[in-house]
């Protein structure tokens, strides 16, 4: 006897069937879902009941105004960040979920670690334009005093058709996902907020929430851009405590010929920081605060600054000339 499929209904009374487990997130299992009598695929993702995204989804006026504004800013784009606000909250078996349409494509984490050939075939121009598109999406959040707070390669999807040739991928289809850690400014300094080791800005790492700003998101995006081009970790060490030290104090290294001087300069500014003279745990709170502020002041303060520089950037690969090629030209 065939096992009956688990199902739920949305607020409109439409029935959905729950499919296989796709992954395990911070708050439980992420599952696929299908609308009854349809092959259209959805994502059912568990979230905390006090998540900011829930309050935004539950406020129809906010939802409408944000989405209307997004259509004005990103006209003609096939995907934009405020498709998220057409998602809906679901309560099933006493767990709160977000139900949204499935996006066909590949995360940048997969492209950087497992499918580099595809990203190389898509090309540096694709990466440049894709991140300009992500910046446009991010601008919509920042204009509404919202920060993503969890930007990293696994939270950016290069949307494309199944088996589509990477040389044909459309950079305007790249999109940010996973807004469960999103906050509204000014941030509550009394709460301990999560961070992404290897990606979050120093002020987020040290839980100085009152210093969070658009520059914090841009720091994480700069790190992600660096890895998407070099295929190397921006900050890397096997020991988490040492990794945090590196992330707080050391600048990015220009180790790849895939980074032009102009592009590296842009990423360097986006990820700027002020090194700590001693470990922060041995410093007074005010000195930590001032050190963080000095680092933030060196970065881009707005999406517009970052995007304008990236649009103008020459991302061409610097090709190394081998000794053999030199000798061939010489003789």
C-alpha positions as CSV (number, residue, x, y, z in Angstrom):
1,X,0.0,0.0,0.0
2,X,1.4,3.4,-1.1
3,X,2.2,5.7,1.8
4,X,0.0,8.8,1.8
5,X,1.9,12.0,1.0
6,X,2.1,14.7,3.6
7,X,0.3,17.8,2.7
8,X,-0.7,21.3,3.8
9,X,-2.8,24.2,2.7
10,X,-1.8,27.8,2.2
11,X,-3.8,30.9,3.2
12,X,-5.8,30.7,-0.1
13,X,-6.8,27.1,0.6
14,X,-4.5,25.7,-2.1
15,X,-3.2,22.2,-1.3
16,X,0.5,21.4,-1.5
17,X,2.2,18.0,-1.2
18,X,5.6,17.8,0.6
19,X,8.4,16.0,-1.3
20,X,11.9,15.0,-0.4
21,X,14.3,16.7,2.0
22,X,16.7,19.0,0.1
23,X,18.9,20.0,2.9
24,X,19.1,20.7,6.6
25,X,19.1,24.4,7.6
26,X,19.6,26.2,10.8
27,X,16.0,25.7,11.9
28,X,15.2,22.3,10.5
29,X,14.8,20.4,7.2
30,X,14.3,22.3,4.0
31,X,11.9,20.3,1.8
32,X,10.5,20.5,-1.7
33,X,6.7,21.0,-2.2
34,X,4.4,20.7,-5.1
35,X,1.0,22.4,-5.7
36,X,-1.7,19.8,-6.1
37,X,-2.4,18.9,-9.7
38,X,0.7,20.8,-10.8
39,X,4.4,20.0,-11.4
40,X,5.5,23.4,-10.2
41,X,8.1,23.1,-7.6
42,X,8.3,25.1,-4.4
43,X,10.7,25.3,-1.4
44,X,9.4,24.9,2.1
45,X,11.9,26.3,4.6
46,X,11.5,26.4,8.4
47,X,12.2,29.7,10.1
48,X,12.0,31.2,13.5
49,X,8.6,32.4,14.5
50,X,10.0,35.9,15.4
51,X,11.9,36.3,12.1
52,X,11.7,39.8,10.6
53,X,10.7,38.4,7.2
54,X,7.5,37.0,8.8
55,X,6.4,40.5,9.9
56,X,7.2,41.9,6.5
57,X,5.2,39.1,4.8
58,X,2.3,39.7,7.2
59,X,2.1,43.4,6.5
60,X,0.3,43.7,3.3
61,X,1.0,47.4,2.9
62,X,4.7,47.0,3.4
63,X,4.8,44.1,1.0
64,X,2.9,46.0,-1.7
65,X,5.0,49.2,-1.4
66,X,8.3,47.3,-1.4
67,X,7.4,45.2,-4.4
68,X,5.9,48.1,-6.3
69,X,9.1,50.1,-5.7
70,X,11.3,47.1,-6.8
71,X,9.5,46.9,-10.1
72,X,10.3,50.6,-10.8
73,X,14.0,50.1,-9.9
74,X,14.6,46.7,-11.6
75,X,12.3,46.8,-14.6
76,X,12.8,44.1,-17.3
77,X,14.7,41.8,-14.9
78,X,13.5,38.3,-14.9
79,X,14.1,37.8,-11.2
80,X,14.4,40.3,-8.4
81,X,14.8,40.2,-4.7
82,X,11.2,41.2,-3.9
83,X,9.8,38.1,-5.5
84,X,10.5,36.9,-1.9
85,X,7.7,39.1,-0.7
86,X,5.3,37.2,-2.9
87,X,6.2,34.2,-0.7
88,X,4.0,33.3,2.2
89,X,4.3,32.0,5.7
90,X,3.0,28.5,6.4
91,X,2.4,26.9,9.8
92,X,2.5,23.1,9.6
93,X,2.8,20.7,12.5
94,X,3.5,23.6,14.9
95,X,6.4,24.8,12.8
96,X,6.6,28.1,10.8
97,X,7.8,27.9,7.3
98,X,8.4,30.1,4.3
99,X,6.9,28.8,1.0
100,X,8.5,30.2,-2.1
101,X,8.9,29.1,-5.7
102,X,11.9,27.0,-6.5
103,X,14.7,28.8,-8.5
104,X,16.3,26.5,-11.1
105,X,20.1,27.1,-11.1
106,X,23.4,26.7,-9.2
107,X,24.6,28.4,-6.0
108,X,27.9,30.3,-6.2
109,X,29.2,28.0,-3.5
110,X,28.8,25.0,-5.8
111,X,30.3,27.0,-8.7
112,X,33.3,28.0,-6.6
113,X,34.0,24.6,-5.1
114,X,32.6,21.8,-7.3
115,X,31.7,23.3,-10.7
116,X,34.4,25.8,-11.4
117,X,34.5,24.9,-15.1
118,X,31.0,26.2,-15.5
119,X,31.8,29.5,-13.9
120,X,35.0,29.8,-15.9
121,X,32.9,29.2,-19.1
122,X,30.4,31.8,-18.0
123,X,33.3,34.2,-17.9
124,X,34.5,37.1,-15.8
125,X,32.2,39.5,-17.6
126,X,29.3,37.3,-16.4
127,X,30.5,37.4,-12.8
128,X,31.0,41.2,-13.0
129,X,27.4,41.8,-14.3
130,X,25.9,39.2,-12.0
131,X,27.3,41.0,-8.9
132,X,26.1,44.4,-10.3
133,X,22.7,42.8,-10.4
134,X,23.0,41.5,-6.8
135,X,24.0,45.1,-5.8
136,X,20.9,46.4,-7.4
137,X,18.8,43.9,-5.4
138,X,20.7,44.8,-2.3
139,X,20.1,48.5,-2.9
140,X,16.3,47.8,-2.5
141,X,16.9,46.3,0.9
142,X,19.1,49.2,2.1
143,X,16.7,51.9,0.8
144,X,14.1,50.3,3.2
145,X,16.6,50.3,6.1
146,X,17.0,46.5,5.8
147,X,20.2,44.5,5.9
148,X,20.6,41.0,4.6
149,X,23.3,40.0,7.2
150,X,24.0,36.6,5.7
151,X,25.7,37.2,2.3
152,X,27.9,34.4,1.2
153,X,28.3,32.1,-1.9
154,X,25.7,29.6,-0.8
155,X,23.1,32.5,-0.6
156,X,23.5,33.6,-4.2
157,X,22.0,31.6,-7.0
158,X,23.1,31.7,-10.7
159,X,19.6,31.0,-12.1
160,X,19.6,29.1,-15.4
161,X,17.7,26.4,-17.2
162,X,18.7,22.7,-16.6
163,X,21.7,21.8,-18.7
164,X,21.9,25.4,-20.2
165,X,25.3,26.2,-21.6
166,X,27.1,28.5,-19.1
167,X,28.1,30.8,-21.9
168,X,24.4,31.6,-22.3
169,X,23.6,32.3,-18.7
170,X,21.9,35.6,-18.0
171,X,23.7,37.6,-15.2
172,X,20.4,39.5,-14.6
173,X,18.9,36.2,-13.3
174,X,21.4,36.0,-10.5
175,X,19.6,36.5,-7.2
176,X,20.1,36.6,-3.4
177,X,18.3,34.1,-1.3
178,X,17.8,33.3,2.4
179,X,16.6,36.3,4.3
180,X,16.0,34.7,7.6
181,X,18.8,36.7,9.3
182,X,17.7,40.0,7.8
183,X,17.4,42.9,10.2
184,X,15.9,46.4,10.3
185,X,18.1,49.4,11.1
186,X,18.9,50.6,13.7
187,X,19.8,47.2,15.0
188,X,19.1,46.0,18.5
189,X,22.4,46.0,20.3
190,X,21.1,43.8,23.1
191,X,20.7,40.7,20.9
192,X,23.5,38.3,20.0
193,X,23.2,38.0,16.3
194,X,24.5,35.1,14.2
195,X,27.4,35.6,11.8
196,X,29.2,33.8,9.0
197,X,32.7,32.9,9.8
198,X,34.8,33.8,6.7
199,X,32.3,36.3,5.4
200,X,30.8,38.7,8.0
201,X,32.2,42.1,8.6
202,X,34.2,42.7,11.9
203,X,31.4,44.7,13.5
204,X,29.0,41.7,13.0
205,X,31.6,39.2,14.2
206,X,32.1,41.1,17.5
207,X,28.3,41.7,17.9
208,X,28.6,45.5,17.8
209,X,25.1,45.6,16.3
210,X,24.8,49.4,16.6
211,X,27.6,49.7,14.0
212,X,25.8,47.5,11.4
213,X,25.2,49.4,8.2
214,X,25.1,48.9,4.4
215,X,28.9,48.7,4.6
216,X,28.5,45.5,6.6
217,X,26.6,43.8,3.8
218,X,29.0,45.2,1.2
219,X,31.9,43.7,3.1
220,X,30.4,40.2,2.8
221,X,29.6,40.7,-0.8
222,X,33.2,41.9,-1.5
223,X,34.5,38.7,0.1
224,X,32.1,36.6,-2.0
225,X,33.1,38.4,-5.2
226,X,36.8,37.7,-4.4
227,X,36.1,34.0,-4.0
228,X,33.9,33.9,-7.1
229,X,36.8,35.1,-9.2
230,X,39.9,33.6,-7.6
231,X,38.2,30.2,-6.5
232,X,40.1,30.7,-3.2
233,X,38.9,31.3,0.3
234,X,39.4,35.0,1.2
235,X,40.0,34.0,4.9
236,X,41.0,30.5,5.6
237,X,42.4,28.5,8.5
238,X,41.5,25.2,10.1
239,X,41.2,26.6,13.6
240,X,38.0,28.8,14.0
241,X,39.6,31.1,16.6
242,X,42.5,31.8,14.3
243,X,40.2,32.2,11.3
244,X,38.3,34.9,13.3
245,X,41.6,36.6,14.0
246,X,42.5,36.6,10.3
247,X,39.0,37.8,9.4
248,X,39.3,40.7,11.9
249,X,42.8,41.8,11.1
250,X,44.4,40.7,7.9
251,X,43.7,42.2,4.4
252,X,42.9,40.1,1.4
253,X,45.8,38.7,-0.6
254,X,46.2,39.3,-4.3
255,X,47.3,35.9,-5.2
256,X,45.4,35.2,-8.4
257,X,46.2,36.4,-12.0
258,X,42.4,36.3,-12.4
259,X,42.2,39.6,-10.4
260,X,43.0,42.7,-12.4
261,X,44.6,45.5,-10.3
262,X,41.5,47.6,-10.8
263,X,39.1,44.9,-9.6
264,X,41.3,44.0,-6.7
265,X,41.3,47.6,-5.6
266,X,37.5,47.6,-5.6
267,X,37.3,44.4,-3.5
268,X,40.0,45.7,-1.2
269,X,38.0,48.8,-0.5
270,X,34.7,46.9,0.0
271,X,36.4,44.6,2.6
272,X,38.6,47.2,4.3
273,X,39.1,47.1,8.1
274,X,41.3,48.5,10.8
275,X,43.5,45.9,12.5
276,X,43.3,45.6,16.3
277,X,46.5,46.4,18.1
278,X,45.8,43.6,20.6
279,X,43.1,40.9,20.8
280,X,39.7,42.6,21.3
281,X,39.0,40.7,24.5
282,X,41.8,42.6,26.1
283,X,40.6,46.0,24.9
284,X,38.1,48.5,26.4
285,X,34.7,48.6,24.7
286,X,35.2,52.2,23.5
287,X,38.6,51.3,21.9
288,X,37.0,48.3,20.1
289,X,34.2,50.6,18.9
290,X,36.6,53.2,17.6
291,X,38.8,50.6,15.8
292,X,35.7,49.2,14.1
293,X,34.5,52.7,13.1
294,X,37.9,53.4,11.5
295,X,37.6,50.3,9.4
296,X,34.1,51.0,8.3
297,X,35.1,54.5,7.3
298,X,37.6,53.0,4.7
299,X,34.8,51.0,3.0
300,X,32.1,51.9,0.5
301,X,29.3,53.4,2.4
302,X,26.6,52.7,-0.2
303,X,25.7,50.2,-2.9
304,X,25.8,53.1,-5.5
305,X,29.5,53.7,-4.8
306,X,30.4,50.0,-5.1
307,X,28.3,49.3,-8.1
308,X,29.5,52.4,-10.1
309,X,33.1,51.3,-9.6
310,X,32.3,47.7,-10.5
311,X,30.5,48.7,-13.7
312,X,33.5,50.8,-14.9
313,X,36.0,48.1,-13.9
314,X,38.2,46.3,-16.5
315,X,38.0,42.7,-15.2
316,X,40.3,41.2,-17.9
317,X,42.5,38.3,-16.8
318,X,46.2,39.1,-16.5
319,X,47.8,36.3,-18.5
320,X,51.2,35.0,-17.4
321,X,53.7,34.7,-20.2
322,X,55.8,31.6,-19.9
323,X,59.6,31.5,-20.6
324,X,58.9,29.3,-23.7
325,X,56.6,31.9,-25.2
326,X,59.2,34.6,-24.5
327,X,61.9,32.5,-26.2
328,X,59.6,31.9,-29.2
329,X,59.1,35.6,-29.7
330,X,62.7,36.3,-29.2
331,X,64.0,33.8,-31.8
